[in-house]
Amino acid sequence: MKKLILSSLILTLLIPITNAENISETSTRLHNEYRSEVFDATKYPLVWDETLANEATEWAEFLGENFKYSDKGQNPHAQYFKK
């Protein structure tokens, strides 16, 4: 499934967006097309949620500003928070 999602994302970036579609519409449409190859995606299609997208953006920005990556120590999560 991860390969399917990654493939969908890569194709989204490579396929030109039509005038009628934006990146969210294109990625959602392509995701549903690929999902339909695995099961009946028409029954439960993925839909874009602008509120969720905005919250995810805010969370990503928060993490980028407040946490740092470190692969040292027994509890790597304890080292993410900037002191």
C-alpha positions in Angstrom: 0.0 0.0 0.0 2.9 2.4 0.7 4.2 1.8 -2.8 0.8 2.6 -4.2 0.6 5.9 -2.3 4.1 6.9 -3.2 3.4 6.1 -6.8 0.3 8.2 -6.7 2.2 11.1 -5.2 5.0 10.9 -7.8 2.5 10.7 -10.7 0.7 13.7 -9.2 3.9 15.7 -9.5 4.6 14.5 -13.0 1.1 14.8 -14.5 0.2 18.4 -15.6 -2.7 19.8 -13.7 -5.6 20.9 -15.9 -7.2 24.3 -15.6 -10.2 22.8 -13.8 -8.1 21.0 -11.2 -5.7 22.1 -8.5 -3.1 19.9 -6.8 -5.5 18.6 -4.1 -8.1 17.6 -6.7 -5.5 16.0 -8.9 -3.9 14.0 -6.1 -7.3 12.9 -4.7 -8.5 11.8 -8.2 -5.3 9.9 -8.9 -5.3 8.3 -5.4 -8.8 7.0 -6.0 -7.9 5.7 -9.4 -5.0 3.7 -7.9 -7.2 2.5 -5.0 -9.7 1.2 -7.5 -7.1 -1.2 -8.8 -7.0 -2.8 -5.4 -10.6 -2.7 -4.3 -13.9 -0.9 -5.0 -12.8 2.7 -4.3 -16.2 4.0 -5.5 -17.8 2.7 -2.4 -15.6 4.8 -0.1 -13.7 7.3 -2.2 -11.1 9.5 -0.6 -12.2 13.1 -0.4 -10.1 16.2 0.2 -10.7 17.9 3.6 -9.4 21.4 3.6 -9.7 21.7 7.4 -7.6 18.6 7.9 -5.1 19.8 5.3 -4.7 23.1 7.1 -4.3 21.3 10.5 -1.6 19.0 9.0 0.2 22.0 7.6 0.1 23.8 11.0 1.3 20.6 12.8 4.2 20.1 10.3 5.3 23.7 10.8 5.1 23.3 14.6 7.3 20.2 14.4 9.7 21.9 12.1 10.1 24.8 14.5 10.2 22.9 17.8 11.8 19.6 17.2 15.1 18.4 15.9 16.2 15.0 14.7 18.7 13.0 16.6 19.5 9.3 16.2 21.5 9.1 19.5 20.4 7.9 22.9 18.1 5.1 24.2 15.0 7.2 23.8 15.3 9.1 20.6 11.9 10.8 21.2 13.2 12.5 24.3 15.9 14.3 22.2 13.5 15.7 19.7 12.3 18.6 21.9 14.6 21.6 21.7 15.7 22.7 25.2 
